[in-house]
C-alpha cells in the first residue's frame, strides 16, 4: 500500500480576491487581514501550513493588497508558538486579473517543490485539529479535497461531489465534482471545502481548462478532468469550518475563537514566579525580599478555576 505523505513541502494560499462580500470593510482592508478575535484571517492559514510541514508557502496576491506582504514578510512565523524546525519561506505571486481560483493556482506553476502540494483558502477557517495535517496523514494517492455535508438548499454555493459508492468513513472515493450546480440538481449534499492536496499534473490541466461558473477558471473543473487518470478522495475533516468571507461567518469564527481561548485560560495553571533578587539576612529572616515583598515558597502553585 502507498505510504501517506505525512507532510506537504509546498502550500499555496490564494489571497488575491477582491472581498466583495465583505464590503464596506474591504474598501480599506484586505479581507485576509480582518481580525478573528485575536489574529488576522490569513494567520490561521499560515499556522496550518507550518503545522503541515511546509517548506515553502506561496501566497497569491494582487497589487491592491500590499499590506499582506508587509504583515507576513518573507518567513513564516507561527502565532501558536509551535517549533517548526527550519522556518518555511514565503514567496509571493502576483495575480494580475481576478480570473478565479484555478487561475490563481496556475500562477504558481514552476514554483512548487517536488511532490504533491497543498492549497489552503484563507477564507475557510477550520478550528480544531489542523485540517491540512489530517489530510496529509490520510493521503495515499491522487488528489484529495476536504469535504463536509451542507444543507440541500446551500449546494448551489459549493463544488459538490458525485460518488461511485456509499458515502461513509473519513476518506470517500469520488468519481466527479460539479461546481455550484443549479438549485435542486446537486448530485449529493457533500461539498468541497477550501483544502486541497493536488498533484503537479494539475498545472497542465488548468492551462487547458475553459472558463466555467462565473466566467472564471474553476479549480474544481480541472480536478474533475484529472479524475479520468488519477483517483480523487473526499476527506471528511474533524474540525469546524467557518466561512470568513462573509460577515456572519467572520463573527461566528471570532466568537468560537474567543470561547476556545477562554477555555484554555480557565484550565491553565498559573505559577507565581520566585523573586530573583538577592536577599539580605534581615529580610530573609522575616520572609521578605529587599523590596519588602513576601517571598513565596517554590511549592506554592495557584490554579485557575475549573
ZASENU-360365 format. One record per residue (C-alpha): residue number from 1; residue in one letter; x, y, z. Coordinates in steps of 0.1 Angstrom, whole numbers, padded with zeros to 4 digits, always signed. Example, Ala and Ser with C-alpha at 12.3 -4.5 7.8 and 13.67 -1.06 7.14 Angstrom:
REM ZASENU-360365
<num:1	residu:A	x:+0123	y:-0045	z:+0078>
<num:2	residu:S	x:+0137	y:-0011	z:+0071>
This chain:
REM ZASENU-360365
<num:1	residu:X	x:+0000	y:+0000	z:+0000>
<num:2	residu:X	x:+0012	y:+0035	z:-0008>
<num:3	residu:X	x:+0025	y:+0053	z:+0023>
<num:4	residu:X	x:+0010	y:+0086	z:+0035>
<num:5	residu:X	x:+0029	y:+0117	z:+0026>
<num:6	residu:X	x:+0026	y:+0130	z:+0063>
<num:7	residu:X	x:+0039	y:+0165	z:+0053>
<num:8	residu:X	x:+0035	y:+0188	z:+0024>
<num:9	residu:X	x:+0066	y:+0207	z:+0012>
<num:10	residu:X	x:+0046	y:+0234	z:-0006>
<num:11	residu:X	x:+0013	y:+0250	z:+0003>
<num:12	residu:X	x:-0004	y:+0277	z:-0018>
<num:13	residu:X	x:-0025	y:+0304	z:-0001>
<num:14	residu:X	x:-0046	y:+0323	z:-0027>
<num:15	residu:X	x:-0052	y:+0358	z:-0013>
<num:16	residu:X	x:-0059	y:+0380	z:-0043>
<num:17	residu:X	x:-0097	y:+0381	z:-0041>
<num:18	residu:X	x:-0115	y:+0414	z:-0040>
<num:19	residu:X	x:-0135	y:+0406	z:-0009>
<num:20	residu:X	x:-0167	y:+0420	z:-0024>
<num:21	residu:X	x:-0189	y:+0400	z:+0001>
<num:22	residu:X	x:-0172	y:+0419	z:+0029>
<num:23	residu:X	x:-0178	y:+0454	z:+0018>
<num:24	residu:X	x:-0175	y:+0482	z:+0030>
<num:25	residu:X	x:-0147	y:+0469	z:+0053>
<num:26	residu:X	x:-0127	y:+0456	z:+0024>
<num:27	residu:X	x:-0126	y:+0490	z:+0008>
<num:28	residu:X	x:-0097	y:+0499	z:+0031>
<num:29	residu:X	x:-0085	y:+0465	z:+0045>
<num:30	residu:X	x:-0077	y:+0432	z:+0027>
<num:31	residu:X	x:-0103	y:+0406	z:+0038>
<num:32	residu:X	x:-0074	y:+0383	z:+0047>
<num:33	residu:X	x:-0063	y:+0409	z:+0074>
<num:34	residu:X	x:-0096	y:+0413	z:+0090>
<num:35	residu:X	x:-0094	y:+0401	z:+0127>
<num:36	residu:X	x:-0108	y:+0369	z:+0140>
<num:37	residu:X	x:-0109	y:+0378	z:+0177>
<num:38	residu:X	x:-0071	y:+0380	z:+0183>
<num:39	residu:X	x:-0054	y:+0375	z:+0149>
<num:40	residu:X	x:-0059	y:+0382	z:+0112>
<num:41	residu:X	x:-0077	y:+0357	z:+0090>
<num:42	residu:X	x:-0046	y:+0348	z:+0070>
<num:43	residu:X	x:-0026	y:+0339	z:+0101>
<num:44	residu:X	x:-0048	y:+0308	z:+0106>
<num:45	residu:X	x:-0037	y:+0296	z:+0071>
<num:46	residu:X	x:+0000	y:+0303	z:+0079>
<num:47	residu:X	x:-0003	y:+0284	z:+0111>
<num:48	residu:X	x:-0019	y:+0254	z:+0094>
<num:49	residu:X	x:+0007	y:+0254	z:+0066>
<num:50	residu:X	x:+0035	y:+0254	z:+0092>
<num:51	residu:X	x:+0019	y:+0225	z:+0111>
<num:52	residu:X	x:+0016	y:+0205	z:+0079>
<num:53	residu:X	x:+0053	y:+0208	z:+0075>
<num:54	residu:X	x:+0055	y:+0233	z:+0046>
<num:55	residu:X	x:+0090	y:+0243	z:+0035>
<num:56	residu:X	x:+0076	y:+0269	z:+0010>
<num:57	residu:X	x:+0044	y:+0289	z:+0013>
<num:58	residu:X	x:+0033	y:+0306	z:-0019>
<num:59	residu:X	x:+0009	y:+0335	z:-0013>
<num:60	residu:X	x:-0010	y:+0347	z:-0043>
<num:61	residu:X	x:-0016	y:+0384	z:-0041>
<num:62	residu:X	x:-0026	y:+0414	z:-0062>
<num:63	residu:X	x:-0013	y:+0449	z:-0065>
<num:64	residu:X	x:-0041	y:+0464	z:-0043>
<num:65	residu:X	x:-0031	y:+0443	z:-0013>
<num:66	residu:X	x:+0005	y:+0453	z:-0003>
<num:67	residu:X	x:-0004	y:+0451	z:+0034>
<num:68	residu:X	x:-0005	y:+0413	z:+0032>
<num:69	residu:X	x:+0032	y:+0412	z:+0022>
<num:70	residu:X	x:+0040	y:+0438	z:+0048>
<num:71	residu:X	x:+0023	y:+0417	z:+0075>
<num:72	residu:X	x:+0037	y:+0383	z:+0066>
<num:73	residu:X	x:+0072	y:+0392	z:+0055>
<num:74	residu:X	x:+0094	y:+0365	z:+0038>
<num:75	residu:X	x:+0095	y:+0339	z:+0066>
<num:76	residu:X	x:+0065	y:+0321	z:+0081>
<num:77	residu:X	x:+0061	y:+0328	z:+0118>
<num:78	residu:X	x:+0036	y:+0307	z:+0137>
<num:79	residu:X	x:+0013	y:+0326	z:+0162>
<num:80	residu:X	x:+0009	y:+0295	z:+0183>
<num:81	residu:X	x:+0045	y:+0292	z:+0195>
<num:82	residu:X	x:+0050	y:+0258	z:+0177>
<num:83	residu:X	x:+0085	y:+0249	z:+0168>
<num:84	residu:X	x:+0088	y:+0245	z:+0130>
<num:85	residu:X	x:+0124	y:+0234	z:+0126>
<num:86	residu:X	x:+0138	y:+0253	z:+0096>
<num:87	residu:X	x:+0113	y:+0282	z:+0090>
<num:88	residu:X	x:+0092	y:+0280	z:+0059>
<num:89	residu:X	x:+0099	y:+0306	z:+0033>
<num:90	residu:X	x:+0071	y:+0328	z:+0020>
<num:91	residu:X	x:+0072	y:+0337	z:-0017>
<num:92	residu:X	x:+0047	y:+0359	z:-0035>
<num:93	residu:X	x:+0030	y:+0356	z:-0068>
<num:94	residu:X	x:+0010	y:+0384	z:-0084>
<num:95	residu:X	x:-0023	y:+0375	z:-0099>
<num:96	residu:X	x:-0029	y:+0405	z:-0123>
<num:97	residu:X	x:-0065	y:+0397	z:-0131>
<num:98	residu:X	x:-0092	y:+0381	z:-0109>
<num:99	residu:X	x:-0098	y:+0351	z:-0131>
<num:100	residu:X	x:-0108	y:+0325	z:-0105>
<num:101	residu:X	x:-0092	y:+0301	z:-0080>
<num:102	residu:X	x:-0080	y:+0278	z:-0108>
<num:103	residu:X	x:-0061	y:+0307	z:-0124>
<num:104	residu:X	x:-0046	y:+0317	z:-0090>
<num:105	residu:X	x:-0032	y:+0282	z:-0086>
<num:106	residu:X	x:-0020	y:+0282	z:-0122>
<num:107	residu:X	x:+0000	y:+0314	z:-0115>
<num:108	residu:X	x:+0022	y:+0292	z:-0092>
<num:109	residu:X	x:+0033	y:+0269	z:-0119>
<num:110	residu:X	x:+0070	y:+0262	z:-0117>
<num:111	residu:X	x:+0073	y:+0275	z:-0082>
<num:112	residu:X	x:+0062	y:+0244	z:-0061>
<num:113	residu:X	x:+0087	y:+0220	z:-0046>
<num:114	residu:X	x:+0087	y:+0184	z:-0059>
<num:115	residu:X	x:+0058	y:+0162	z:-0050>
<num:116	residu:X	x:+0021	y:+0168	z:-0041>
<num:117	residu:X	x:+0013	y:+0203	z:-0028>
<num:118	residu:X	x:-0015	y:+0217	z:-0007>
<num:119	residu:X	x:-0039	y:+0246	z:-0012>
<num:120	residu:X	x:-0054	y:+0265	z:+0018>
<num:121	residu:X	x:-0082	y:+0290	z:+0011>
<num:122	residu:X	x:-0078	y:+0315	z:+0040>
<num:123	residu:X	x:-0115	y:+0325	z:+0039>
<num:124	residu:X	x:-0123	y:+0289	z:+0051>
<num:125	residu:X	x:-0111	y:+0289	z:+0087>
<num:126	residu:X	x:-0113	y:+0254	z:+0103>
<num:127	residu:X	x:-0110	y:+0254	z:+0140>
<num:128	residu:X	x:-0100	y:+0223	z:+0159>
<num:129	residu:X	x:-0074	y:+0198	z:+0146>
<num:130	residu:X	x:-0053	y:+0211	z:+0117>
<num:131	residu:X	x:-0072	y:+0200	z:+0086>
<num:132	residu:X	x:-0042	y:+0200	z:+0062>
<num:133	residu:X	x:-0022	y:+0178	z:+0086>
<num:134	residu:X	x:-0051	y:+0154	z:+0089>
<num:135	residu:X	x:-0054	y:+0152	z:+0051>
<num:136	residu:X	x:-0016	y:+0146	z:+0047>
<num:137	residu:X	x:-0017	y:+0118	z:+0071>
<num:138	residu:X	x:-0046	y:+0101	z:+0053>
<num:139	residu:X	x:-0035	y:+0108	z:+0017>
<num:140	residu:X	x:-0023	y:+0078	z:-0003>
<num:141	residu:X	x:-0025	y:+0087	z:-0039>
<num:142	residu:X	x:-0041	y:+0110	z:-0064>
<num:143	residu:X	x:-0058	y:+0142	z:-0052>
<num:144	residu:X	x:-0078	y:+0150	z:-0021>
<num:145	residu:X	x:-0103	y:+0177	z:-0012>
<num:146	residu:X	x:-0117	y:+0185	z:+0023>
<num:147	residu:X	x:-0154	y:+0178	z:+0024>
<num:148	residu:X	x:-0184	y:+0184	z:+0046>
<num:149	residu:X	x:-0221	y:+0179	z:+0045>
<num:150	residu:X	x:-0242	y:+0210	z:+0037>
<num:151	residu:X	x:-0279	y:+0217	z:+0037>
<num:152	residu:X	x:-0296	y:+0209	z:+0004>
<num:153	residu:X	x:-0306	y:+0245	z:-0002>
<num:154	residu:X	x:-0269	y:+0255	z:+0000>
<num:155	residu:X	x:-0255	y:+0231	z:-0025>
<num:156	residu:X	x:-0257	y:+0257	z:-0052>
<num:157	residu:X	x:-0229	y:+0276	z:-0034>
<num:158	residu:X	x:-0203	y:+0249	z:-0034>
<num:159	residu:X	x:-0185	y:+0224	z:-0055>
<num:160	residu:X	x:-0205	y:+0192	z:-0049>
<num:161	residu:X	x:-0191	y:+0156	z:-0051>
<num:162	residu:X	x:-0205	y:+0127	z:-0071>
<num:163	residu:X	x:-0197	y:+0093	z:-0056>
<num:164	residu:X	x:-0193	y:+0059	z:-0070>
<num:165	residu:X	x:-0204	y:+0041	z:-0039>
<num:166	residu:X	x:-0217	y:+0045	z:-0003>
<num:167	residu:X	x:-0208	y:+0078	z:+0014>
<num:168	residu:X	x:-0192	y:+0066	z:+0046>
<num:169	residu:X	x:-0159	y:+0069	z:+0065>
<num:170	residu:X	x:-0133	y:+0096	z:+0065>
<num:171	residu:X	x:-0118	y:+0091	z:+0031>
<num:172	residu:X	x:-0145	y:+0086	z:+0004>
<num:173	residu:X	x:-0137	y:+0077	z:-0033>
<num:174	residu:X	x:-0151	y:+0103	z:-0057>
<num:175	residu:X	x:-0159	y:+0100	z:-0094>
<num:176	residu:X	x:-0166	y:+0136	z:-0101>
<num:177	residu:X	x:-0173	y:+0171	z:-0088>
<num:178	residu:X	x:-0198	y:+0197	z:-0101>
<num:179	residu:X	x:-0191	y:+0234	z:-0094>
<num:180	residu:X	x:-0221	y:+0253	z:-0080>
<num:181	residu:X	x:-0249	y:+0231	z:-0095>
<num:182	residu:X	x:-0283	y:+0247	z:-0100>
<num:183	residu:X	x:-0306	y:+0245	z:-0071>
<num:184	residu:X	x:-0322	y:+0211	z:-0069>
<num:185	residu:X	x:-0297	y:+0195	z:-0093>
<num:186	residu:X	x:-0268	y:+0187	z:-0069>
<num:187	residu:X	x:-0255	y:+0151	z:-0072>
<num:188	residu:X	x:-0251	y:+0149	z:-0034>
<num:189	residu:X	x:-0250	y:+0171	z:-0003>
<num:190	residu:X	x:-0213	y:+0166	z:+0003>
<num:191	residu:X	x:-0194	y:+0198	z:-0006>
<num:192	residu:X	x:-0158	y:+0207	z:-0012>
<num:193	residu:X	x:-0142	y:+0230	z:+0014>
<num:194	residu:X	x:-0111	y:+0251	z:+0009>
<num:195	residu:X	x:-0083	y:+0225	z:+0015>
<num:196	residu:X	x:-0068	y:+0206	z:-0014>
<num:197	residu:X	x:-0039	y:+0181	z:-0019>
<num:198	residu:X	x:-0030	y:+0182	z:-0056>
<num:199	residu:X	x:-0006	y:+0165	z:-0080>
<num:200	residu:X	x:+0017	y:+0187	z:-0102>
<num:201	residu:X	x:-0002	y:+0174	z:-0132>
<num:202	residu:X	x:-0030	y:+0198	z:-0123>
<num:203	residu:X	x:-0010	y:+0227	z:-0137>
<num:204	residu:X	x:-0011	y:+0213	z:-0173>
<num:205	residu:X	x:-0048	y:+0206	z:-0170>
<num:206	residu:X	x:-0055	y:+0241	z:-0156>
<num:207	residu:X	x:-0037	y:+0256	z:-0186>
<num:208	residu:X	x:-0063	y:+0240	z:-0209>
<num:209	residu:X	x:-0094	y:+0243	z:-0187>
<num:210	residu:X	x:-0120	y:+0267	z:-0202>
<num:211	residu:X	x:-0137	y:+0293	z:-0181>
<num:212	residu:X	x:-0166	y:+0278	z:-0161>
<num:213	residu:X	x:-0190	y:+0291	z:-0134>
<num:214	residu:X	x:-0189	y:+0329	z:-0131>
<num:215	residu:X	x:-0167	y:+0332	z:-0161>
<num:216	residu:X	x:-0137	y:+0321	z:-0141>
<num:217	residu:X	x:-0112	y:+0293	z:-0144>
<num:218	residu:X	x:-0125	y:+0269	z:-0117>
<num:219	residu:X	x:-0101	y:+0246	z:-0099>
<num:220	residu:X	x:-0128	y:+0221	z:-0094>
<num:221	residu:X	x:-0133	y:+0218	z:-0131>
<num:222	residu:X	x:-0097	y:+0209	z:-0136>
<num:223	residu:X	x:-0098	y:+0184	z:-0107>
<num:224	residu:X	x:-0129	y:+0168	z:-0123>
<num:225	residu:X	x:-0109	y:+0164	z:-0156>
<num:226	residu:X	x:-0080	y:+0149	z:-0136>
<num:227	residu:X	x:-0102	y:+0122	z:-0122>
<num:228	residu:X	x:-0100	y:+0104	z:-0156>
<num:229	residu:X	x:-0064	y:+0095	z:-0149>
<num:230	residu:X	x:-0059	y:+0098	z:-0111>
<num:231	residu:X	x:-0082	y:+0090	z:-0081>
<num:232	residu:X	x:-0099	y:+0117	z:-0062>
<num:233	residu:X	x:-0108	y:+0114	z:-0025>
<num:234	residu:X	x:-0132	y:+0135	z:-0004>
<num:235	residu:X	x:-0118	y:+0139	z:+0032>
<num:236	residu:X	x:-0143	y:+0145	z:+0060>
<num:237	residu:X	x:-0123	y:+0165	z:+0084>
<num:238	residu:X	x:-0128	y:+0167	z:+0122>
<num:239	residu:X	x:-0128	y:+0204	z:+0128>
<num:240	residu:X	x:-0155	y:+0231	z:+0124>
<num:241	residu:X	x:-0154	y:+0253	z:+0093>
<num:242	residu:X	x:-0163	y:+0290	z:+0092>
<num:243	residu:X	x:-0167	y:+0310	z:+0060>
<num:244	residu:X	x:-0148	y:+0341	z:+0069>
<num:245	residu:X	x:-0156	y:+0356	z:+0035>
<num:246	residu:X	x:-0190	y:+0367	z:+0050>
<num:247	residu:X	x:-0199	y:+0389	z:+0078>
<num:248	residu:X	x:-0218	y:+0362	z:+0097>
<num:249	residu:X	x:-0190	y:+0337	z:+0092>
<num:250	residu:X	x:-0163	y:+0361	z:+0104>
<num:251	residu:X	x:-0183	y:+0369	z:+0135>
<num:252	residu:X	x:-0191	y:+0332	z:+0143>
<num:253	residu:X	x:-0154	y:+0324	z:+0139>
<num:254	residu:X	x:-0144	y:+0352	z:+0163>
<num:255	residu:X	x:-0169	y:+0340	z:+0189>
<num:256	residu:X	x:-0157	y:+0304	z:+0186>
<num:257	residu:X	x:-0121	y:+0315	z:+0188>
<num:258	residu:X	x:-0128	y:+0336	z:+0219>
<num:259	residu:X	x:-0146	y:+0307	z:+0236>
<num:260	residu:X	x:-0117	y:+0283	z:+0229>
<num:261	residu:X	x:-0091	y:+0307	z:+0243>
<num:262	residu:X	x:-0111	y:+0313	z:+0274>
<num:263	residu:X	x:-0114	y:+0276	z:+0279>
<num:264	residu:X	x:-0076	y:+0272	z:+0277>
<num:265	residu:X	x:-0070	y:+0301	z:+0301>
<num:266	residu:X	x:-0095	y:+0288	z:+0326>
<num:267	residu:X	x:-0077	y:+0254	z:+0328>
<num:268	residu:X	x:-0041	y:+0266	z:+0325>
<num:269	residu:X	x:-0021	y:+0265	z:+0357>
<num:270	residu:X	x:-0008	y:+0299	z:+0369>
<num:271	residu:X	x:+0026	y:+0299	z:+0387>
<num:272	residu:X	x:+0039	y:+0326	z:+0410>
<num:273	residu:X	x:+0075	y:+0334	z:+0400>
<num:274	residu:X	x:+0101	y:+0335	z:+0427>
<num:275	residu:X	x:+0120	y:+0368	z:+0431>
<num:276	residu:X	x:+0154	y:+0366	z:+0416>
<num:277	residu:X	x:+0169	y:+0395	z:+0436>
<num:278	residu:X	x:+0194	y:+0388	z:+0464>
<num:279	residu:X	x:+0181	y:+0389	z:+0500>
<num:280	residu:X	x:+0199	y:+0403	z:+0530>
<num:281	residu:X	x:+0199	y:+0384	z:+0563>
<num:282	residu:X	x:+0172	y:+0405	z:+0579>
<num:283	residu:X	x:+0147	y:+0403	z:+0551>
<num:284	residu:X	x:+0152	y:+0365	z:+0548>
<num:285	residu:X	x:+0145	y:+0362	z:+0585>
<num:286	residu:X	x:+0111	y:+0379	z:+0580>
<num:287	residu:X	x:+0103	y:+0361	z:+0548>
<num:288	residu:X	x:+0107	y:+0393	z:+0527>
<num:289	residu:X	x:+0130	y:+0403	z:+0499>
<num:290	residu:X	x:+0150	y:+0436	z:+0498>
<num:291	residu:X	x:+0120	y:+0454	z:+0484>
<num:292	residu:X	x:+0098	y:+0443	z:+0513>
<num:293	residu:X	x:+0075	y:+0419	z:+0494>
<num:294	residu:X	x:+0066	y:+0384	z:+0507>
<num:295	residu:X	x:+0087	y:+0356	z:+0493>
<num:296	residu:X	x:+0065	y:+0327	z:+0482>
<num:297	residu:X	x:+0079	y:+0291	z:+0487>
<num:298	residu:X	x:+0087	y:+0273	z:+0454>
<num:299	residu:X	x:+0060	y:+0247	z:+0460>
<num:300	residu:X	x:+0032	y:+0272	z:+0461>
<num:301	residu:X	x:+0010	y:+0270	z:+0429>
<num:302	residu:X	x:-0022	y:+0286	z:+0421>
<num:303	residu:X	x:-0046	y:+0271	z:+0396>
<num:304	residu:X	x:-0073	y:+0289	z:+0378>
<num:305	residu:X	x:-0109	y:+0279	z:+0385>
<num:306	residu:X	x:-0123	y:+0250	z:+0366>
